[in-house]
Amino acid sequence: MAAKAWYKPSALPQLIARFDPPPAAGASKRAIEVWTTTCIVTNFGMRRDIADQTPHEDRKSPLLPSCSILINPANPNLTGPNSFPYFPRGGRPQPLQQPSREAHHIMGYVSQWGGMDVGGGMLFSAEAIDGLVHQLGGLRLRAECALVPTHRYSKAYANQQTQPESKENDRENSIENGDDAKCPVGTAVITSPGGAELQKHYDAIVHTTPPFHNYPPTMAKDLKEILGIEKSSELHSWSRELLRSCYRQSFILAFGNNNSRVADKQNSFMSNPFGFLQFDKPSAQQIQRVAVPLLGSGCRDFPKDVALEVAALESASWLSNDNCQKMKDVENIVVFGLLEVEDAEELSAKLERNISLLQ
């Protein structure tokens, strides 16, 4: 899975492609890079323990991704994987109840969600980006996530995921009623990295909640205006629009571009409850580099080609957007990290095509 964080810190990331703004974007200081990596969490940060991070002479990109902010695919309550020690591939939504004791055989074989033999297999916490972020962020990150207030728009959601047996507006058969969600599907919030282990790599973490491809939130009346997306009666089109919103909202927070329509409507305390932390200050190099995984392609079960297309569409739109940036003299760079070379090459091809269409 391209959104899975394989923990192999010895393998250095490899740059596949870089894209600069099209001429129509004017003098916009933005760029997109596509890299391969075995672990975006531990290999994409500042790596403050490595002295040589100087740029190549023949291109603008550094020897290492050197990102100061990480986008983390989270869950609506920002709890990490604490509810279950492991969870299935294949996009099956979280059940209404925890697996029973009978599901957990004494030899380790289990048969229900949260277990080792569900659908196409299972993912342990450290194999998922959210799990590794919470593992390295430790108790401090967990405490900060617990302090994030209920999102001001959570009541606009009938639910955060629909169940296979639920009807479209059946709240009783839906899980995670939106009323207390800290980071509802399609939105984003920002925190510090928490503990010292994650502080070694990043200055801030942007949490965003992708939808389940087959079980997205029920289409509620107010979501179109709140998220700035078009509602669709077709299930997978609705899921794609919510996934695009995850990228859009994350970029707004990561790059501090609060001039957009959506950001203006959000209460600043709700999106950044830790106001004393200056997340949008760039480093001395005047470059803000943000690590971005392929959202939705892990346990949320978006088909790989759909996840790649959504990533290319939204990032190309961001690159071509000539709206004024909060800090004109700062170069903002989206840095994708993918597990497989073929996925990185396909994303690069899709980016090239979408950027050319926007010129």
C-alpha positions in Angstrom: 0.0 0.0 0.0 1.4 3.4 -0.9 0.0 5.0 2.2 1.7 2.5 4.4 4.7 3.5 6.5 7.3 0.7 6.2 9.8 1.2 8.9 13.1 0.9 7.2 15.0 4.1 8.0 18.2 3.1 6.4 16.9 3.4 2.8 17.2 7.0 1.6 14.4 8.5 -0.5 14.9 9.0 -4.2 13.7 12.0 -6.2 11.6 11.0 -9.2 10.3 14.4 -10.6 9.9 18.1 -9.8 7.2 20.4 -11.2 7.4 24.2 -11.2 4.4 26.5 -11.7 3.1 27.0 -15.3 3.7 30.4 -16.9 0.1 31.3 -16.2 0.7 31.2 -12.5 3.1 34.2 -12.8 5.9 34.5 -10.3 4.3 32.1 -7.8 6.9 30.5 -5.6 5.4 27.0 -5.5 6.6 23.5 -6.6 5.7 19.8 -6.4 8.2 17.0 -5.9 7.6 13.3 -6.2 9.9 10.9 -4.3 10.0 7.3 -3.4 10.5 6.3 0.2 10.2 3.3 2.5 8.8 5.4 5.3 7.5 9.0 4.9 7.4 9.5 8.6 11.0 8.9 9.5 12.7 9.6 6.1 11.0 12.8 5.0 11.6 15.1 8.0 14.4 17.6 8.6 16.9 14.9 9.7 18.6 17.3 12.0 21.2 14.6 12.7 22.5 14.8 9.1 24.6 17.9 8.4 24.8 17.6 4.6 21.4 18.6 3.2 22.7 21.0 0.6 21.0 21.3 -2.8 22.1 19.6 -5.9 23.8 22.0 -8.3 21.8 20.9 -11.3 18.4 21.2 -9.7 16.6 23.0 -6.9 15.8 19.9 -4.9 17.9 18.9 -1.8 19.6 15.6 -1.3 16.9 14.7 1.2 13.2 15.7 1.3 13.9 17.8 4.4 10.2 18.6 5.2 9.2 20.6 8.3 5.5 19.6 8.2 3.9 16.2 7.7 0.3 15.5 6.5 -1.0 12.6 8.5 -4.1 10.6 7.4 -6.0 10.4 10.7 -9.4 9.5 12.1 -12.2 11.8 13.1 -11.3 11.7 16.8 -7.5 12.0 16.4 -7.0 8.9 18.5 -4.5 7.2 16.3 -4.9 3.4 16.2 -5.7 3.2 19.9 -9.2 1.7 19.4 -7.8 -1.4 17.7 -4.2 -2.9 17.8 -4.6 -3.8 14.1 -7.1 -3.3 11.4 -7.9 -4.7 7.9 -6.9 -3.7 4.5 -9.8 -3.5 2.1 -11.7 -0.5 3.3 -14.1 -2.2 5.7 -15.5 0.5 8.0 -15.1 0.3 11.8 -17.8 -1.9 13.3 -20.4 -0.7 15.8 -18.9 -2.9 18.5 -15.5 -4.2 19.3 -14.7 -7.7 18.3 -15.8 -10.3 20.8 -13.4 -12.3 22.9 -14.5 -15.4 20.9 -13.1 -13.8 17.8 -9.5 -13.8 19.2 -8.3 -17.4 19.2 -5.6 -18.3 21.8 -3.1 -19.0 19.0 -3.6 -15.5 17.6 -6.0 -16.3 14.8 -8.9 -13.9 14.8 -11.9 -13.5 12.5 -13.3 -10.1 13.0 -12.4 -6.4 12.3 -9.4 -5.4 14.3 -7.9 -8.9 13.8 -5.3 -10.7 11.9 -7.4 -12.5 9.3 -9.9 -10.0 7.9 -10.4 -9.6 4.1 -7.0 -9.1 2.5 -5.0 -9.2 5.7 -4.2 -6.7 8.4 -2.1 -3.7 9.2 -0.3 -3.2 12.5 -0.1 0.3 13.9 3.5 0.9 13.0 2.8 0.0 9.4 0.3 2.9 9.1 1.3 6.5 8.9 -1.1 7.5 11.7 0.1 4.7 13.9 3.7 5.6 13.5 3.0 9.3 14.0 1.3 8.6 17.3 4.0 6.1 18.3 6.8 8.6 17.8 4.7 11.6 19.0 4.1 9.7 22.3 2.0 10.9 25.2 2.4 14.5 24.4 0.9 14.2 20.9 -1.9 12.1 22.4 -2.6 14.7 25.0 -2.6 17.5 22.4 -5.0 15.6 20.2 -7.2 15.1 23.1 -7.3 18.8 23.7 -8.4 19.6 20.2 -12.0 20.7 20.5 -15.0 19.3 18.7 -14.9 20.8 15.2 -17.3 23.6 14.6 -18.8 21.9 11.6 -19.1 18.4 13.0 -22.9 18.8 13.4 -23.2 19.1 9.6 -22.4 15.4 9.4 -25.0 12.7 9.9 -22.1 10.3 10.4 -18.4 9.9 9.7 -18.7 6.6 7.8 -21.7 4.6 6.7 -22.0 0.9 7.5 -22.6 -1.7 4.8 -26.1 -2.4 6.0 -27.1 1.2 6.6 -29.5 3.2 4.6 -28.4 6.6 3.4 -29.9 8.5 6.3 -30.1 5.8 9.0 -28.2 7.4 11.9 -28.7 4.3 14.1 -26.7 2.1 11.8 -23.8 4.6 11.4 -20.7 5.0 13.5 -18.9 8.1 14.8 -21.8 10.5 14.8 -20.3 13.8 13.6 -21.4 15.7 16.7 -18.1 15.1 18.6 -15.6 14.7 15.7 -12.4 16.7 16.2 -11.4 16.3 12.5 -14.4 15.3 10.4 -13.9 13.6 7.1 -12.6 16.0 4.5 -11.3 18.5 7.0 -7.9 19.1 8.6 -6.4 20.3 11.9 -2.8 21.1 13.0 -0.8 20.2 16.1 2.8 20.2 17.2 4.7 16.9 16.6 4.3 16.1 20.3 7.2 14.1 21.8 10.9 14.4 21.2 11.1 11.5 18.8 8.8 13.2 16.2 10.2 16.6 17.0 13.5 15.4 15.5 11.8 15.2 12.2 9.0 17.8 12.0 7.9 21.2 13.4 4.2 20.5 12.9 1.7 17.7 12.0 -1.4 18.4 9.8 -4.0 15.8 10.5 -6.7 15.1 7.9 -9.4 12.4 7.7 -9.9 10.7 4.3 -13.2 8.9 3.7 -13.7 5.2 3.2 -14.0 4.8 -0.6 -17.1 2.6 -0.3 -18.5 4.0 2.9 -18.1 7.8 3.0 -20.2 10.0 5.3 -23.8 10.4 4.4 -24.2 13.4 2.1 -25.6 16.0 4.5 -27.2 19.3 3.4 -24.5 21.7 4.6 -21.4 19.9 3.5 -21.3 21.4 0.0 -21.0 24.9 1.3 -18.7 24.1 4.2 -16.1 22.1 2.3 -16.5 23.9 -1.0 -17.3 20.8 -3.0 -20.1 19.6 -5.2 -22.3 16.9 -3.8 -22.9 13.9 -6.0 -25.5 11.2 -6.0 -22.9 8.7 -7.2 -21.1 7.1 -4.3 -17.5 7.0 -5.5 -17.7 10.5 -7.0 -18.7 11.7 -3.5 -15.8 9.9 -2.0 -13.4 11.4 -4.5 -14.6 14.9 -3.7 -14.1 14.4 0.0 -10.6 13.1 -0.6 -9.8 16.2 -2.7 -11.1 18.3 0.2 -8.5 16.5 2.5 -5.7 17.7 0.2 -7.1 21.2 -0.1 -7.7 21.8 3.6 -4.3 20.3 4.5 -2.5 22.6 2.1 -4.3 25.6 3.5 -3.1 24.8 7.0 0.4 23.6 6.1 1.2 26.7 4.0 -0.6 29.2 6.2 -2.6 30.4 3.2 -5.6 31.8 5.1 -6.8 34.0 2.2 -8.9 31.3 0.7 -12.7 31.2 1.0 -12.8 28.0 3.0 -10.1 29.1 5.4 -11.8 32.4 6.0 -14.9 30.6 7.2 -13.1 28.5 9.7 -12.5 29.6 13.3 -8.8 29.9 13.7 -8.9 28.3 17.2 -10.7 25.2 15.8 -8.1 24.7 13.1 -5.1 25.5 15.3 -6.1 25.2 19.0 -2.4 25.6 20.0 -2.1 29.3 19.0 1.2 29.7 20.8 2.8 27.4 18.3 3.9 29.3 15.1 3.4 26.6 12.5 3.6 28.8 9.5 7.0 30.3 10.1 9.4 29.1 7.4 12.9 28.0 8.1 15.9 30.2 7.5 16.2 29.0 3.9 12.8 30.6 3.2 11.4 27.3 2.0 8.3 25.5 3.4 8.4 21.9 2.5 5.4 19.7 3.3 5.6 15.9 3.3 2.4 14.4 1.6 1.5 10.7 1.5 -0.9 9.2 -1.0 -4.1 9.7 1.0 -6.8 7.1 0.9 -4.7 4.3 -0.6 -4.3 2.3 2.7 -7.1 0.9 4.8 -9.5 3.4 3.3 -9.4 1.3 0.1 -9.3 3.8 -2.7 -8.2 2.1 -5.9 -4.6 3.0 -6.6 -5.4 4.8 -9.9 -8.2 6.8 -8.2 -6.0 7.9 -5.3 -3.2 8.9 -7.7 -5.6 10.8 -9.9 -7.1 12.7 -7.0 -3.6 13.6 -5.7 -2.5 14.8 -9.1 -5.7 16.9 -9.6 -5.7 18.7 -6.3 -1.9 19.3 -6.2 -1.8 20.5 -9.8 -4.7 22.9 -9.0 -2.7 24.2 -5.9 0.4 24.6 -8.0 -1.4 26.6 -10.7 -3.3 28.8 -8.2 -2.0 32.3 -8.4 -3.9 33.6 -5.3 -1.6 35.6 -3.1 0.4 33.6 -0.6 0.6 34.6 3.0 4.3 35.1 2.8 5.4 36.2 -0.7 9.1 35.5 -0.2 8.6 31.9 0.9 8.8 29.0 -1.6 6.1 26.5 -0.8 6.8 22.9 -1.9 4.5 19.9 -1.8 6.7 16.8 -1.4 4.9 13.5 -2.2 6.4 10.3 -0.8 5.4 7.0 -2.3 6.4 3.4 -1.6 6.7 2.1 -5.1 8.7 3.5 -8.0 5.9 2.7 -10.5 3.4 4.6 -8.4 5.7 7.6 -8.2 6.2 7.5 -12.0 2.4 7.3 -12.6 1.8 10.2 -10.2 4.4 12.2 -12.1 2.8 11.5 -15.4 -0.7 12.4 -14.1 0.8 15.6 -12.6 2.4 16.6 -15.9 -0.9 16.0 -17.8 -3.0 17.9 -15.3 -0.6 20.9 -15.1 -0.5 21.2 -18.9 -4.3 21.2 -19.0 -4.4 24.1 -16.5 -2.0 26.3 -18.5 
